[in-house]
Amino acid sequence: MATPSISNPYRTLAAYALRKQPGVIPESSILEAEKRAKQVCGSDPPLLTKFLNFYTDVEPHIQVTDEDTERAEKLLRCIWRGEAEEGWKPSPGSYQHFKGSLYTVYSVALLLQGPKEEKAVVYESTEGTFVRPLREWAELVLWPDGEYHPRFKRQ
């Protein structure tokens, strides 16, 4: 089974709700999906039904597969559990990568790449010390349990 990485789950949710390909979703729709997902996730499941009820401009001629529905529901559950936000706040300690390896986080640092700067996580394993941009650290990915979680989970 492939392990897709989702850099912006709200793009996926907007694409699902609007029945469009993720690549053609405008930024305004992504922001709206984020707002609506957070409103819906303040309540109890079933999340997907409540999320879709917020959308009125659905284009029914585009086919949505059962896999799309399952993926959207899993993303909403991850957001509902609060894990989507936790990934953005790493602190020193032990973390598990979605592929199973354990890592120790030391700090969040400022990564300078030419004129661009961004936050990054400094961590190590038995294989060495690594620096990963925070946006990659916090990506939601499909774990072996079949649910979406941040790429790294606190142990």
C-alpha positions in Angstrom: 0.0 0.0 0.0 1.4 3.4 -0.9 1.8 5.9 1.9 0.6 9.3 0.6 1.8 12.5 2.3 -0.6 15.3 2.6 1.0 18.7 3.0 -2.4 20.5 3.3 -5.3 18.3 4.3 -7.7 21.2 3.9 -6.9 21.3 0.2 -8.0 17.6 0.1 -11.1 18.3 2.0 -12.0 21.3 -0.3 -11.4 19.2 -3.3 -13.5 16.4 -2.0 -16.4 18.7 -1.0 -16.3 20.6 -4.3 -15.7 17.4 -6.3 -12.6 18.8 -8.1 -9.0 17.8 -8.5 -6.9 19.1 -5.6 -4.5 20.9 -8.0 -7.3 23.2 -9.3 -8.6 24.3 -5.9 -8.1 28.1 -5.3 -6.5 29.3 -2.0 -9.9 30.8 -0.9 -11.5 27.4 -1.0 -8.7 25.9 1.0 -9.1 28.6 3.7 -12.9 28.1 3.7 -12.4 24.3 4.1 -10.1 24.9 7.0 -12.6 27.2 8.7 -15.5 24.8 8.1 -13.5 21.7 9.2 -12.6 23.4 12.5 -16.3 24.4 13.0 -17.4 20.8 12.4 -14.6 19.3 14.4 -15.8 21.2 17.5 -18.7 18.7 17.6 -19.0 14.9 17.7 -18.8 12.6 14.6 -20.1 11.8 12.0 -17.8 14.5 10.9 -17.9 14.1 7.1 -21.7 14.5 6.9 -21.6 17.7 8.9 -18.6 19.0 6.9 -20.3 18.4 3.6 -23.5 20.0 4.8 -21.6 23.3 5.0 -21.0 23.1 1.2 -23.8 24.1 -1.1 -21.9 24.5 -4.4 -21.2 20.9 -5.0 -20.7 19.9 -8.7 -22.5 16.5 -8.9 -21.1 15.6 -12.3 -17.7 14.8 -11.0 -17.4 11.3 -9.6 -16.3 10.8 -6.0 -15.0 7.4 -5.1 -15.4 5.5 -1.9 -11.6 5.9 -1.4 -12.0 9.7 -1.6 -14.8 9.5 1.0 -12.7 7.4 3.3 -9.7 9.6 3.0 -11.7 12.8 3.7 -13.3 11.1 6.8 -9.8 10.0 8.1 -8.5 13.6 7.6 -11.4 15.0 9.5 -10.9 12.5 12.4 -7.2 13.5 12.6 -8.2 17.2 12.8 -11.0 16.4 15.3 -8.5 14.5 17.6 -6.4 17.7 17.6 -3.4 15.9 16.1 -3.2 18.2 13.1 -2.3 21.1 15.4 0.0 19.0 17.7 2.4 18.4 14.9 3.2 22.1 14.7 4.4 22.2 18.4 7.3 19.7 18.8 9.2 19.9 22.1 12.3 18.0 23.3 11.6 14.4 23.8 11.0 11.0 22.1 9.0 10.8 18.8 8.0 7.9 16.6 8.1 8.3 12.8 5.2 6.9 10.8 7.5 4.1 9.4 8.3 3.0 13.0 11.7 4.5 13.9 12.2 6.4 17.1 13.9 9.8 17.2 14.9 12.3 19.9 13.9 15.9 19.4 16.4 18.5 20.7 14.9 21.8 19.6 13.1 23.9 17.0 15.5 26.2 15.2 15.5 28.7 12.4 16.6 27.2 9.1 18.2 29.7 6.7 18.1 28.8 3.0 19.3 31.8 1.0 17.0 34.7 1.6 14.3 32.4 2.9 14.0 31.3 6.6 11.7 28.9 8.2 11.4 26.9 11.5 12.9 23.5 11.5 13.1 20.6 14.0 16.5 19.3 15.1 16.4 15.6 16.0 18.5 12.5 16.1 18.5 8.7 15.9 21.1 6.0 15.9 21.8 7.0 12.3 22.8 10.6 13.0 21.4 14.1 13.6 18.8 15.6 11.2 17.1 18.9 10.6 13.7 18.9 9.0 11.5 21.9 8.1 8.6 22.2 10.6 6.1 22.1 7.7 7.5 18.6 6.7 7.6 17.5 10.4 3.9 18.3 10.9 2.7 16.9 7.6 -0.3 14.5 8.0 0.5 11.1 6.6 -1.3 7.7 6.5 0.1 5.5 9.3 0.1 1.7 9.3 -3.0 1.8 11.5 -4.9 3.2 8.4 -5.4 6.6 10.0 -3.9 10.0 9.3 -1.5 11.4 12.0 1.4 13.9 11.9 4.5 12.3 10.4 6.0 12.2 13.9 4.0 11.3 17.1 5.2 12.0 20.6 5.9 8.9 22.6 
